[in-house]
């Protein structure tokens, strides 16, 4: 690869890192052709971009990026695949689901909207992260709950009140 080609690849990687809010680095070595194809297909269905990258070029792209990757460049050893996603927990769920059939991919590290996660042991934590849409749904549900309670109380209370008034008027 010539210097110009390397510079082009580094520029492309830097642009991808700048555009993606969530970046996962995984090791997919050891997967056979069928499993690799299935992983790529699963990533495509989940709207996750999967790319095998050279460690040195990715490290240089991380240096050139505006984002602060902290300790993430230290995991760039061996085979590295980069997963880019709009949702924070999407790739983690995909990796966990894919591991039911195989022992790979292994999570090396992740950059989730300014937070850095290092190591495969953080996978369960990453799976439990809620996406922006899930958090908004939870907030809306919490906001609607008191209003629903008041409305149901007024509806049931109106029937009770009418019954009490009718009983009192019949007594007289």
Backbone as JSON Lines, residues from 0, in Angstrom:
{"i":0,"aa":"X","n":[0.86,-1.17,0.0],"ca":[0.0,0.0,0.0],"c":[0.91,1.24,0.0]}
{"i":1,"aa":"X","n":[0.65,2.15,-0.91],"ca":[1.48,3.36,-0.99],"c":[1.07,4.37,0.06]}
{"i":2,"aa":"X","n":[1.89,5.37,0.25],"ca":[1.58,6.41,1.25],"c":[0.29,7.14,0.92]}
{"i":3,"aa":"X","n":[0.05,7.38,-0.36],"ca":[-1.17,8.08,-0.78],"c":[-2.4,7.24,-0.45]}
{"i":4,"aa":"X","n":[-2.3,5.93,-0.69],"ca":[-3.43,5.05,-0.39],"c":[-3.68,5.0,1.11]}
{"i":5,"aa":"X","n":[-2.61,4.92,1.88],"ca":[-2.75,4.92,3.34],"c":[-3.38,6.22,3.83]}
{"i":6,"aa":"X","n":[-2.95,7.35,3.25],"ca":[-3.51,8.64,3.65],"c":[-5.0,8.7,3.32]}
{"i":7,"aa":"X","n":[-5.38,8.14,2.19],"ca":[-6.79,8.11,1.8],"c":[-7.6,7.26,2.77]}
{"i":8,"aa":"X","n":[-7.07,6.09,3.12],"ca":[-7.77,5.19,4.05],"c":[-7.9,5.86,5.42]}
{"i":9,"aa":"X","n":[-6.83,6.49,5.89],"ca":[-6.87,7.18,7.18],"c":[-7.9,8.3,7.16]}
{"i":10,"aa":"X","n":[-7.97,9.05,6.06],"ca":[-8.97,10.11,5.91],"c":[-10.39,9.56,5.95]}
{"i":11,"aa":"X","n":[-10.61,8.43,5.25],"ca":[-11.94,7.8,5.25],"c":[-12.32,7.31,6.65]}
{"i":12,"aa":"X","n":[-11.34,6.67,7.33],"ca":[-11.62,6.18,8.69],"c":[-11.89,7.34,9.64]}
{"i":13,"aa":"X","n":[-11.16,8.43,9.51],"ca":[-11.37,9.6,10.37],"c":[-12.77,10.15,10.17]}
{"i":14,"aa":"X","n":[-13.22,10.2,8.92],"ca":[-14.58,10.69,8.63],"c":[-15.63,9.76,9.22]}
{"i":15,"aa":"X","n":[-15.41,8.45,9.11],"ca":[-16.36,7.49,9.68],"c":[-16.41,7.61,11.2]}
{"i":16,"aa":"X","n":[-15.26,7.78,11.84],"ca":[-15.23,7.93,13.29],"c":[-15.93,9.21,13.73]}
{"i":17,"aa":"X","n":[-15.82,10.26,12.94],"ca":[-16.46,11.53,13.27],"c":[-17.97,11.43,13.15]}
{"i":18,"aa":"X","n":[-18.45,10.66,12.17],"ca":[-19.9,10.56,11.92],"c":[-20.62,9.59,12.86]}
{"i":19,"aa":"X","n":[-19.9,8.6,13.37],"ca":[-20.54,7.55,14.17],"c":[-20.52,7.91,15.66]}
{"i":20,"aa":"X","n":[-21.69,7.93,16.31],"ca":[-21.71,8.19,17.75],"c":[-21.29,6.97,18.58]}
{"i":21,"aa":"X","n":[-21.41,5.77,17.98],"ca":[-21.11,4.53,18.7],"c":[-20.17,3.67,17.86]}
{"i":22,"aa":"X","n":[-19.03,3.32,18.45],"ca":[-18.02,2.56,17.74],"c":[-17.63,1.36,18.59]}
{"i":23,"aa":"X","n":[-17.73,0.18,18.02],"ca":[-17.33,-1.05,18.7],"c":[-16.13,-1.64,17.97]}
{"i":24,"aa":"X","n":[-15.16,-2.13,18.72],"ca":[-14.02,-2.84,18.15],"c":[-14.1,-4.28,18.63]}
{"i":25,"aa":"X","n":[-14.09,-5.21,17.67],"ca":[-14.25,-6.62,18.01],"c":[-13.24,-7.47,17.26]}
{"i":26,"aa":"X","n":[-13.0,-8.66,17.78],"ca":[-12.12,-9.63,17.15],"c":[-13.0,-10.73,16.57]}
{"i":27,"aa":"X","n":[-13.02,-10.83,15.23],"ca":[-13.83,-11.87,14.59],"c":[-12.95,-12.95,13.97]}
{"i":28,"aa":"X","n":[-11.66,-12.95,14.33],"ca":[-10.78,-13.99,13.8],"c":[-11.24,-15.35,14.32]}
{"i":29,"aa":"X","n":[-11.04,-16.35,13.53],"ca":[-11.45,-17.69,13.93],"c":[-12.82,-18.07,13.42]}
{"i":30,"aa":"X","n":[-13.57,-17.11,12.88],"ca":[-14.86,-17.44,12.29],"c":[-14.63,-17.99,10.88]}
{"i":31,"aa":"X","n":[-15.34,-19.04,10.54],"ca":[-15.21,-19.56,9.18],"c":[-16.0,-18.68,8.21]}
{"i":32,"aa":"X","n":[-15.94,-18.98,6.95],"ca":[-16.56,-18.15,5.92],"c":[-18.07,-18.05,6.1]}
{"i":33,"aa":"X","n":[-18.71,-19.14,6.47],"ca":[-20.17,-19.14,6.64],"c":[-20.56,-18.25,7.83]}
{"i":34,"aa":"X","n":[-19.85,-18.4,8.96],"ca":[-20.15,-17.59,10.13],"c":[-19.88,-16.1,9.87]}
{"i":35,"aa":"X","n":[-18.78,-15.81,9.17],"ca":[-18.46,-14.42,8.84],"c":[-19.55,-13.82,7.96]}
{"i":36,"aa":"X","n":[-20.01,-14.59,7.0],"ca":[-21.09,-14.13,6.13],"c":[-22.38,-13.9,6.93]}
{"i":37,"aa":"X","n":[-22.67,-14.81,7.85],"ca":[-23.87,-14.65,8.7],"c":[-23.76,-13.42,9.59]}
{"i":38,"aa":"X","n":[-22.55,-13.17,10.11],"ca":[-22.33,-11.99,10.94],"c":[-22.53,-10.72,10.12]}
{"i":39,"aa":"X","n":[-21.98,-10.68,8.93],"ca":[-22.15,-9.51,8.06],"c":[-23.62,-9.29,7.72]}
{"i":40,"aa":"X","n":[-24.33,-10.37,7.46],"ca":[-25.76,-10.28,7.14],"c":[-26.55,-9.76,8.34]}
{"i":41,"aa":"X","n":[-26.22,-10.25,9.53],"ca":[-26.91,-9.8,10.75],"c":[-26.62,-8.32,11.0]}
{"i":42,"aa":"X","n":[-25.37,-7.9,10.75],"ca":[-25.03,-6.48,10.91],"c":[-25.81,-5.62,9.93]}
{"i":43,"aa":"X","n":[-25.94,-6.08,8.7],"ca":[-26.68,-5.32,7.69],"c":[-28.15,-5.16,8.1]}
{"i":44,"aa":"X","n":[-28.76,-6.25,8.59],"ca":[-30.16,-6.2,9.02],"c":[-30.36,-5.27,10.21]}
{"i":45,"aa":"X","n":[-29.35,-5.2,11.09],"ca":[-29.45,-4.37,12.29],"c":[-28.96,-2.94,12.04]}
{"i":46,"aa":"X","n":[-28.65,-2.6,10.8],"ca":[-28.17,-1.26,10.43],"c":[-26.86,-0.92,11.14]}
{"i":47,"aa":"X","n":[-25.97,-1.92,11.17],"ca":[-24.64,-1.76,11.76],"c":[-23.62,-1.94,10.64]}
{"i":48,"aa":"X","n":[-22.72,-0.99,10.53],"ca":[-21.69,-1.09,9.5],"c":[-20.5,-1.85,10.08]}
{"i":49,"aa":"X","n":[-20.11,-2.94,9.42],"ca":[-19.0,-3.78,9.87],"c":[-17.86,-3.66,8.86]}
{"i":50,"aa":"X","n":[-16.65,-3.38,9.37],"ca":[-15.48,-3.28,8.5],"c":[-14.26,-3.83,9.22]}
{"i":51,"aa":"X","n":[-13.47,-4.63,8.5],"ca":[-12.2,-5.1,9.04],"c":[-11.18,-4.02,8.73]}
{"i":52,"aa":"X","n":[-10.43,-3.62,9.75],"ca":[-9.5,-2.5,9.6],"c":[-8.1,-2.89,10.03]}
{"i":53,"aa":"X","n":[-7.13,-2.16,9.5],"ca":[-5.74,-2.33,9.93],"c":[-5.55,-1.51,11.21]}
{"i":54,"aa":"X","n":[-4.93,-2.13,12.18],"ca":[-4.76,-1.48,13.48],"c":[-4.0,-0.17,13.4]}
{"i":55,"aa":"X","n":[-2.9,-0.14,12.65],"ca":[-2.09,1.08,12.59],"c":[-2.84,2.22,11.92]}
{"i":56,"aa":"X","n":[-3.6,1.89,10.88],"ca":[-4.36,2.94,10.19],"c":[-5.5,3.46,11.07]}
{"i":57,"aa":"X","n":[-6.16,2.56,11.79],"ca":[-7.24,2.98,12.7],"c":[-6.67,3.83,13.84]}
{"i":58,"aa":"X","n":[-5.51,3.46,14.36],"ca":[-4.89,4.24,15.44],"c":[-4.57,5.66,14.95]}
{"i":59,"aa":"X","n":[-4.06,5.77,13.73],"ca":[-3.76,7.1,13.18],"c":[-5.04,7.89,12.94]}
{"i":60,"aa":"X","n":[-6.09,7.21,12.51],"ca":[-7.38,7.88,12.31],"c":[-7.95,8.37,13.65]}
{"i":61,"aa":"X","n":[-7.76,7.59,14.71],"ca":[-8.22,8.01,16.04],"c":[-7.45,9.23,16.52]}
{"i":62,"aa":"X","n":[-6.14,9.27,16.23],"ca":[-5.34,10.44,16.6],"c":[-5.8,11.68,15.86]}
{"i":63,"aa":"X","n":[-6.15,11.5,14.58],"ca":[-6.55,12.64,13.75],"c":[-7.97,13.1,14.04]}
{"i":64,"aa":"X","n":[-8.76,12.27,14.72],"ca":[-10.16,12.59,14.99],"c":[-10.3,13.65,16.09]}
{"i":65,"aa":"X","n":[-11.42,14.34,16.08],"ca":[-11.72,15.34,17.12],"c":[-12.16,14.69,18.43]}
{"i":66,"aa":"X","n":[-12.6,13.44,18.37],"ca":[-13.08,12.74,19.56],"c":[-11.91,12.28,20.42]}
{"i":67,"aa":"X","n":[-12.18,12.15,21.71],"ca":[-11.18,11.67,22.66],"c":[-11.45,10.19,22.92]}
{"i":68,"aa":"X","n":[-10.56,9.32,22.41],"ca":[-10.77,7.88,22.52],"c":[-10.1,7.26,23.74]}
{"i":69,"aa":"X","n":[-9.4,8.03,24.53],"ca":[-8.81,7.53,25.77],"c":[-7.93,6.31,25.58]}
{"i":70,"aa":"X","n":[-8.26,5.21,26.26],"ca":[-7.48,3.98,26.23],"c":[-7.84,3.08,25.06]}
{"i":71,"aa":"X","n":[-8.79,3.45,24.25],"ca":[-9.26,2.58,23.16],"c":[-8.16,2.17,22.18]}
{"i":72,"aa":"X","n":[-7.22,3.06,21.8],"ca":[-6.17,2.61,20.88],"c":[-5.27,1.5,21.45]}
{"i":73,"aa":"X","n":[-5.26,1.3,22.76],"ca":[-4.42,0.25,23.34],"c":[-4.93,-1.15,23.03]}
{"i":74,"aa":"X","n":[-6.19,-1.3,22.63],"ca":[-6.74,-2.63,22.33],"c":[-6.51,-3.03,20.88]}
{"i":75,"aa":"X","n":[-5.87,-2.17,20.11],"ca":[-5.65,-2.44,18.69],"c":[-4.47,-3.4,18.5]}
{"i":76,"aa":"X","n":[-4.71,-4.65,18.81],"ca":[-3.72,-5.71,18.61],"c":[-4.46,-6.89,17.98]}
{"i":77,"aa":"X","n":[-3.79,-7.61,17.11],"ca":[-4.42,-8.75,16.46],"c":[-5.44,-8.28,15.43]}
{"i":78,"aa":"X","n":[-6.37,-9.16,15.1],"ca":[-7.41,-8.82,14.12],"c":[-8.43,-7.88,14.75]}
{"i":79,"aa":"X","n":[-8.8,-6.84,14.02],"ca":[-9.77,-5.88,14.55],"c":[-10.84,-5.6,13.5]}
{"i":80,"aa":"X","n":[-12.07,-5.7,13.95],"ca":[-13.22,-5.31,13.13],"c":[-13.9,-4.15,13.82]}
{"i":81,"aa":"X","n":[-14.34,-3.19,13.02],"ca":[-14.98,-2.01,13.57],"c":[-16.47,-2.07,13.23]}
{"i":82,"aa":"X","n":[-17.3,-1.87,14.25],"ca":[-18.75,-1.83,14.07],"c":[-19.22,-0.42,14.39]}
{"i":83,"aa":"X","n":[-19.9,0.2,13.44],"ca":[-20.42,1.55,13.61],"c":[-21.94,1.48,13.66]}
{"i":84,"aa":"X","n":[-22.54,2.17,14.63],"ca":[-23.98,2.07,14.82],"c":[-24.54,3.39,15.34]}
{"i":85,"aa":"X","n":[-25.82,3.61,15.06],"ca":[-26.52,4.77,15.6],"c":[-27.03,4.51,17.01]}
{"i":86,"aa":"X","n":[-27.32,3.23,17.32],"ca":[-27.81,2.88,18.65],"c":[-26.66,2.38,19.51]}
{"i":87,"aa":"X","n":[-26.66,2.75,20.77],"ca":[-25.56,2.41,21.66],"c":[-25.46,0.93,21.99]}
{"i":88,"aa":"X","n":[-26.59,0.25,22.08],"ca":[-26.55,-1.15,22.5],"c":[-26.75,-2.12,21.34]}
{"i":89,"aa":"X","n":[-26.96,-1.64,20.13],"ca":[-27.21,-2.51,18.98],"c":[-26.11,-3.52,18.71]}
{"i":90,"aa":"X","n":[-24.86,-3.08,18.54],"ca":[-23.78,-4.05,18.31],"c":[-23.57,-5.01,19.48]}
{"i":91,"aa":"X","n":[-23.74,-4.53,20.71],"ca":[-23.57,-5.41,21.87],"c":[-24.61,-6.53,21.86]}
{"i":92,"aa":"X","n":[-25.85,-6.18,21.56],"ca":[-26.9,-7.2,21.48],"c":[-26.61,-8.18,20.35]}
{"i":93,"aa":"X","n":[-26.13,-7.67,19.22],"ca":[-25.81,-8.53,18.09],"c":[-24.67,-9.49,18.44]}
{"i":94,"aa":"X","n":[-23.63,-8.99,19.1],"ca":[-22.5,-9.85,19.5],"c":[-22.98,-10.92,20.47]}
{"i":95,"aa":"X","n":[-23.77,-10.52,21.46],"ca":[-24.25,-11.48,22.46],"c":[-25.14,-12.55,21.81]}
{"i":96,"aa":"X","n":[-25.99,-12.13,20.89],"ca":[-26.87,-13.06,20.2],"c":[-26.06,-14.0,19.3]}
{"i":97,"aa":"X","n":[-25.06,-13.45,18.63],"ca":[-24.25,-14.26,17.72],"c":[-23.41,-15.28,18.48]}
{"i":98,"aa":"X","n":[-23.06,-14.96,19.72],"ca":[-22.25,-15.86,20.53],"c":[-23.01,-17.09,21.0]}
{"i":99,"aa":"X","n":[-24.32,-17.12,20.81],"ca":[-25.08,-18.32,21.18],"c":[-24.68,-19.49,20.28]}
{"i":100,"aa":"X","n":[-24.21,-19.17,19.06],"ca":[-23.83,-20.2,18.1],"c":[-22.31,-20.4,18.05]}
{"i":101,"aa":"X","n":[-21.55,-19.4,18.47],"ca":[-20.1,-19.43,18.33],"c":[-19.46,-18.7,19.51]}
{"i":102,"aa":"X","n":[-18.16,-18.85,19.7],"ca":[-17.5,-18.15,20.8],"c":[-16.94,-16.8,20.34]}
{"i":103,"aa":"X","n":[-17.16,-16.42,19.13],"ca":[-16.72,-15.15,18.58],"c":[-17.93,-14.38,18.09]}
{"i":104,"aa":"X","n":[-17.88,-13.11,17.92],"ca":[-16.79,-12.17,18.07],"c":[-16.54,-11.81,19.53]}
{"i":105,"aa":"X","n":[-15.29,-11.46,19.8],"ca":[-14.9,-10.99,21.13],"c":[-14.85,-9.48,21.11]}
{"i":106,"aa":"X","n":[-15.42,-8.86,22.12],"ca":[-15.41,-7.41,22.21],"c":[-14.07,-6.94,22.74]}
{"i":107,"aa":"X","n":[-13.41,-6.07,21.99],"ca":[-12.14,-5.49,22.45],"c":[-12.39,-4.2,23.2]}
{"i":108,"aa":"X","n":[-13.29,-3.37,22.67],"ca":[-13.58,-2.1,23.31],"c":[-14.7,-1.4,22.58]}
{"i":109,"aa":"X","n":[-15.22,-0.33,23.19],"ca":[-16.32,0.41,22.59],"c":[-16.25,1.88,22.99]}
{"i":110,"aa":"X","n":[-16.72,2.71,22.09],"ca":[-16.84,4.15,22.31],"c":[-18.32,4.46,22.15]}
{"i":111,"aa":"X","n":[-19.01,4.71,23.26],"ca":[-20.45,4.95,23.24],"c":[-20.69,6.39,23.67]}
{"i":112,"aa":"X","n":[-20.95,7.25,22.71],"ca":[-21.25,8.66,22.95],"c":[-20.39,9.24,24.08]}
{"i":113,"aa":"X","n":[-19.12,9.31,23.87],"ca":[-18.12,9.9,24.78],"c":[-17.65,8.97,25.9]}
{"i":114,"aa":"X","n":[-18.27,7.81,26.1],"ca":[-17.85,6.88,27.15],"c":[-17.02,5.76,26.53]}
{"i":115,"aa":"X","n":[-15.98,5.34,27.22],"ca":[-15.07,4.3,26.74],"c":[-15.28,3.03,27.57]}
{"i":116,"aa":"X","n":[-15.41,1.91,26.89],"ca":[-15.53,0.61,27.53],"c":[-14.43,-0.29,26.97]}
{"i":117,"aa":"X","n":[-13.65,-0.91,27.84],"ca":[-12.54,-1.75,27.41],"c":[-12.76,-3.18,27.9]}
{"i":118,"aa":"X","n":[-12.61,-4.14,27.0],"ca":[-12.64,-5.55,27.38],"c":[-13.97,-6.23,27.12]}
{"i":119,"aa":"X","n":[-13.88,-7.54,26.96],"ca":[-15.06,-8.36,26.66],"c":[-16.0,-8.47,27.85]}
{"i":120,"aa":"X","n":[-15.47,-8.27,29.06],"ca":[-16.32,-8.38,30.26],"c":[-17.34,-7.25,30.38]}
{"i":121,"aa":"X","n":[-17.2,-6.19,29.58],"ca":[-18.15,-5.08,29.62],"c":[-19.34,-5.3,28.69]}
{"i":122,"aa":"X","n":[-19.39,-6.45,28.02],"ca":[-20.47,-6.71,27.05],"c":[-21.85,-6.66,27.7]}
{"i":123,"aa":"X","n":[-22.01,-7.27,28.88],"ca":[-23.31,-7.26,29.54],"c":[-23.74,-5.85,29.91]}
{"i":124,"aa":"X","n":[-22.81,-5.02,30.31],"ca":[-23.11,-3.62,30.62],"c":[-23.59,-2.89,29.36]}
{"i":125,"aa":"X","n":[-22.92,-3.15,28.26],"ca":[-23.28,-2.48,27.0],"c":[-24.64,-2.95,26.49]}
{"i":126,"aa":"X","n":[-24.98,-4.21,26.71],"ca":[-26.29,-4.71,26.28],"c":[-27.4,-4.01,27.04]}
{"i":127,"aa":"X","n":[-27.15,-3.7,28.33],"ca":[-28.19,-3.1,29.16],"c":[-28.36,-1.59,28.95]}
{"i":128,"aa":"X","n":[-27.45,-0.98,28.19],"ca":[-27.6,0.46,27.91],"c":[-28.85,0.67,27.07]}
{"i":129,"aa":"X","n":[-29.64,1.64,27.46],"ca":[-30.86,1.92,26.71],"c":[-30.57,2.9,25.59]}
{"i":130,"aa":"X","n":[-31.26,2.69,24.48],"ca":[-31.11,3.61,23.36],"c":[-31.88,4.9,23.66]}
{"i":131,"aa":"X","n":[-31.64,5.9,22.88],"ca":[-32.3,7.2,23.07],"c":[-33.82,7.04,22.98]}
{"i":132,"aa":"X","n":[-34.28,6.23,22.03],"ca":[-35.72,6.02,21.86],"c":[-36.33,5.32,23.07]}
{"i":133,"aa":"X","n":[-35.6,4.34,23.64],"ca":[-36.11,3.62,24.81],"c":[-36.21,4.55,26.02]}
{"i":134,"aa":"X","n":[-35.23,5.42,26.2],"ca":[-35.25,6.36,27.32],"c":[-36.41,7.35,27.15]}
{"i":135,"aa":"X","n":[-36.62,7.84,25.96],"ca":[-37.73,8.76,25.7],"c":[-39.06,8.06,25.96]}
{"i":136,"aa":"X","n":[-39.18,6.79,25.55],"ca":[-40.4,6.02,25.81],"c":[-40.66,5.85,27.3]}
{"i":137,"aa":"X","n":[-39.6,5.57,28.06],"ca":[-39.73,5.43,29.52],"c":[-40.19,6.75,30.15]}
{"i":138,"aa":"X","n":[-39.61,7.85,29.71],"ca":[-39.99,9.16,30.26],"c":[-41.43,9.49,29.95]}
{"i":139,"aa":"X","n":[-41.86,9.23,28.73],"ca":[-43.25,9.5,28.34],"c":[-44.2,8.63,29.16]}
{"i":140,"aa":"X","n":[-43.82,7.36,29.37],"ca":[-44.65,6.47,30.19],"c":[-44.77,6.97,31.62]}
{"i":141,"aa":"X","n":[-43.66,7.47,32.17],"ca":[-43.7,8.01,33.54],"c":[-44.55,9.28,33.62]}
{"i":142,"aa":"X","n":[-44.47,10.1,32.59],"ca":[-45.25,11.34,32.6],"c":[-46.75,11.06,32.43]}
{"i":143,"aa":"X","n":[-47.08,10.02,31.67],"ca":[-48.5,9.71,31.45],"c":[-49.14,9.02,32.64]}
{"i":144,"aa":"X","n":[-48.37,8.33,33.43],"ca":[-48.89,7.53,34.53],"c":[-49.73,8.35,35.53]}
{"i":145,"aa":"X","n":[-49.25,9.49,36.06],"ca":[-50.08,10.24,37.0],"c":[-51.37,10.76,36.36]}
{"i":146,"aa":"X","n":[-51.3,11.18,35.11],"ca":[-52.51,11.68,34.44],"c":[-53.54,10.57,34.3]}
{"i":147,"aa":"X","n":[-53.08,9.35,33.98],"ca":[-54.0,8.22,33.85],"c":[-54.65,7.9,35.19]}
{"i":148,"aa":"X","n":[-53.89,7.99,36.27],"ca":[-54.43,7.72,37.6],"c":[-55.5,8.75,37.97]}
{"i":149,"aa":"X","n":[-55.27,10.02,37.67],"ca":[-56.25,11.06,37.99],"c":[-57.53,10.85,37.18]}
{"i":150,"aa":"X","n":[-57.38,10.55,35.91],"ca":[-58.56,10.35,35.05],"c":[-59.37,9.14,35.52]}
{"i":151,"aa":"X","n":[-58.68,8.04,35.82],"ca":[-59.42,6.86,36.27],"c":[-60.08,7.12,37.63]}
{"i":152,"aa":"X","n":[-59.42,7.89,38.49],"ca":[-60.03,8.25,39.78],"c":[-61.27,9.1,39.6]}
{"i":153,"aa":"X","n":[-61.21,10.05,38.67],"ca":[-62.38,10.89,38.42],"c":[-63.53,10.09,37.83]}
{"i":154,"aa":"X","n":[-63.23,9.17,36.94],"ca":[-64.27,8.36,36.32],"c":[-64.95,7.48,37.36]}
{"i":155,"aa":"X","n":[-64.17,6.79,38.17],"ca":[-64.77,5.89,39.16],"c":[-65.41,6.68,40.29]}
{"i":156,"aa":"X","n":[-64.8,7.79,40.66],"ca":[-65.35,8.62,41.72],"c":[-66.68,9.22,41.32]}
{"i":157,"aa":"X","n":[-66.85,9.55,40.05],"ca":[-68.11,10.12,39.58],"c":[-69.25,9.13,39.74]}
{"i":158,"aa":"X","n":[-69.0,7.88,39.45],"ca":[-70.03,6.85,39.61],"c":[-70.38,6.64,41.07]}
{"i":159,"aa":"X","n":[-69.41,6.67,41.95],"ca":[-69.65,6.5,43.38],"c":[-70.42,7.69,43.93]}
{"i":160,"aa":"X","n":[-70.05,8.88,43.51],"ca":[-70.7,10.09,43.99],"c":[-72.17,10.12,43.56]}
{"i":161,"aa":"X","n":[-72.42,9.73,42.3],"ca":[-73.81,9.69,41.82],"c":[-74.62,8.67,42.6]}
{"i":162,"aa":"X","n":[-74.02,7.54,42.92],"ca":[-74.72,6.51,43.7],"c":[-75.03,6.99,45.1]}
{"i":163,"aa":"X","n":[-74.11,7.7,45.74],"ca":[-74.33,8.22,47.08],"c":[-75.44,9.26,47.06]}
{"i":164,"aa":"X","n":[-75.42,10.17,46.08],"ca":[-76.48,11.18,45.98],"c":[-77.84,10.55,45.73]}
{"i":165,"aa":"X","n":[-77.9,9.53,44.9],"ca":[-79.17,8.86,44.62],"c":[-79.71,8.18,45.88]}
{"i":166,"aa":"X","n":[-78.83,7.54,46.64],"ca":[-79.24,6.88,47.89],"c":[-79.75,7.9,48.9]}
{"i":167,"aa":"X","n":[-79.06,9.01,49.04],"ca":[-79.48,10.06,49.97],"c":[-80.83,10.66,49.56]}
{"i":168,"aa":"X","n":[-81.04,10.85,48.24],"ca":[-82.31,11.46,47.8],"c":[-83.47,10.49,47.98]}
{"i":169,"aa":"X","n":[-83.23,9.19,47.86],"ca":[-84.3,8.21,48.04],"c":[-84.68,8.07,49.52]}
{"i":170,"aa":"X","n":[-83.8,8.36,50.45],"ca":[-84.07,8.26,51.86],"c":[-85.08,9.32,52.29]}
{"i":171,"aa":"X","n":[-85.01,10.45,51.69],"ca":[-85.86,11.54,52.11],"c":[-87.19,11.38,51.5]}
